[in-house]
């Protein structure tokens, strides 16, 4: 498990990484207020952890978070990830974003990333996200 906090004035973004040893599926739970730039600050630290760097399949769960992201913020995040792609870990990413802003911004990021790795899909609930990732693990016949 990997856990960290980013202090933003009086609001805190927290994240926790857990991995199922049997399936190799990982869940990154992000909670609190996620300000523009928080994910860009978090990613290099996350990418440098052995647990995350070797993962192929991960869920980013924004169920207990709030954001005020705009397209410009998502585009900056996309450009940052694209520039640093040799550092990042997972190649298949499910985003759980039940709230409208997080869902819409996650869909925009997924659309920007269509020709890039990782493969991204966005869901409003955790169960369908896990089912999709598990289907990605299962070889097609």
C-alpha positions as CSV (number, residue, x, y, z in Angstrom):
1,X,0.0,0.0,0.0
2,X,1.2,3.5,-0.9
3,X,-0.4,6.5,0.7
4,X,0.3,10.2,0.6
5,X,-1.3,13.7,1.1
6,X,-1.0,17.0,-0.7
7,X,-1.8,20.0,1.4
8,X,-3.5,22.8,-0.6
9,X,-4.2,25.7,1.8
10,X,-7.0,24.3,4.0
11,X,-8.0,21.4,1.6
12,X,-6.3,18.1,1.2
13,X,-6.1,15.6,-1.6
14,X,-5.3,12.1,-0.4
15,X,-4.5,9.0,-2.4
16,X,-4.1,5.4,-1.5
17,X,-2.8,2.6,-3.7
18,X,-3.8,-1.1,-3.1
19,X,-3.1,-4.1,-5.2
20,X,-4.8,-7.5,-5.3
21,X,-1.9,-10.0,-5.3
22,X,-4.0,-12.7,-7.0
23,X,-5.2,-10.7,-10.0
24,X,-2.6,-7.9,-10.1
25,X,-5.5,-5.4,-10.3
26,X,-4.8,-2.1,-8.5
27,X,-7.0,0.5,-7.1
28,X,-5.8,4.1,-6.6
29,X,-8.4,5.8,-4.4
30,X,-8.3,9.6,-4.6
31,X,-10.2,11.6,-2.1
32,X,-10.7,15.1,-0.9
33,X,-10.4,18.3,-3.0
34,X,-8.3,17.7,-6.2
35,X,-7.1,21.1,-7.3
36,X,-5.7,21.7,-10.8
37,X,-2.1,20.6,-10.8
38,X,-2.5,18.1,-7.9
39,X,-2.4,15.1,-10.2
40,X,0.6,16.5,-12.1
41,X,2.4,16.8,-8.7
42,X,1.3,13.3,-7.6
43,X,2.2,11.4,-10.8
44,X,6.0,11.5,-10.7
45,X,5.9,10.3,-7.1
46,X,3.4,7.6,-8.0
47,X,5.3,6.5,-11.1
48,X,8.5,6.2,-9.0
49,X,7.0,3.6,-6.7
50,X,7.8,-0.1,-7.5
51,X,4.2,-1.1,-6.8
52,X,2.8,1.3,-9.4
53,X,5.5,1.2,-12.0
54,X,5.1,-2.6,-12.6
55,X,1.3,-2.5,-12.9
56,X,-0.5,-3.1,-16.2
57,X,-4.1,-2.6,-15.0
58,X,-5.3,0.0,-12.6
59,X,-8.5,1.8,-11.4
60,X,-8.4,5.4,-10.5
61,X,-11.3,5.9,-8.2
62,X,-12.6,9.5,-7.7
63,X,-15.7,8.4,-5.8
64,X,-14.7,10.4,-2.7
65,X,-13.2,13.4,-4.3
66,X,-14.3,16.7,-5.7
67,X,-12.7,18.8,-8.5
68,X,-13.2,22.0,-10.4
69,X,-11.3,21.0,-13.5
70,X,-11.7,22.7,-16.9
71,X,-10.6,21.6,-20.3
72,X,-7.4,23.6,-20.0
73,X,-6.5,21.6,-16.8
74,X,-7.2,18.3,-18.5
75,X,-5.2,19.3,-21.6
76,X,-2.2,20.3,-19.3
77,X,-2.5,16.9,-17.6
78,X,-2.6,15.1,-21.0
79,X,0.5,17.0,-22.3
80,X,2.4,16.3,-19.1
81,X,1.6,12.5,-19.2
82,X,2.4,12.4,-22.9
83,X,5.8,14.1,-22.4
84,X,6.6,11.8,-19.5
85,X,5.2,8.6,-21.0
86,X,8.4,6.6,-20.5
87,X,8.0,7.0,-16.7
88,X,4.4,5.9,-16.3
89,X,3.2,2.5,-15.2
90,X,-0.2,1.1,-16.2
91,X,-1.2,0.4,-19.8
92,X,-4.9,-0.1,-19.1
93,X,-6.7,2.4,-16.9
94,X,-10.3,2.5,-15.7
95,X,-11.4,5.7,-14.2
96,X,-14.3,5.8,-11.7
97,X,-15.9,9.2,-11.7
98,X,-19.5,9.3,-10.3
99,X,-19.8,13.0,-10.2
100,X,-20.6,15.0,-13.4
101,X,-17.5,17.2,-13.5
102,X,-15.1,14.3,-12.8
103,X,-16.9,12.1,-15.3
104,X,-17.0,14.7,-18.1
105,X,-13.3,15.7,-17.6
106,X,-12.3,12.1,-17.4
107,X,-14.1,11.4,-20.7
108,X,-12.3,14.4,-22.3
109,X,-9.0,13.0,-21.1
110,X,-9.8,9.5,-22.5
111,X,-10.7,11.1,-25.9
112,X,-7.4,13.0,-26.0
113,X,-5.6,9.7,-25.1
114,X,-7.3,7.5,-27.7
115,X,-4.1,7.1,-29.8
116,X,-1.9,6.9,-26.7
117,X,-1.1,4.2,-24.1
118,X,-2.7,3.6,-21.6
119,X,-6.0,2.3,-22.8
120,X,-8.6,4.3,-20.8
121,X,-12.3,3.8,-20.1
122,X,-14.5,5.9,-17.8
123,X,-17.2,4.6,-15.5
124,X,-19.5,6.1,-12.9
125,X,-19.3,3.0,-10.5
126,X,-16.5,0.7,-9.4
127,X,-18.1,-2.6,-10.3
128,X,-18.3,-2.1,-14.0
129,X,-14.8,-0.7,-14.0
130,X,-13.4,-3.8,-12.3
131,X,-15.4,-6.0,-14.7
132,X,-13.9,-4.2,-17.7
133,X,-10.4,-4.5,-16.4
134,X,-10.9,-8.2,-15.7
135,X,-12.1,-8.6,-19.3
136,X,-8.9,-7.0,-20.4
137,X,-6.9,-9.6,-18.4
138,X,-8.8,-12.4,-20.0
139,X,-7.2,-13.4,-23.4
140,X,-9.6,-13.4,-26.3
141,X,-10.2,-16.8,-28.0
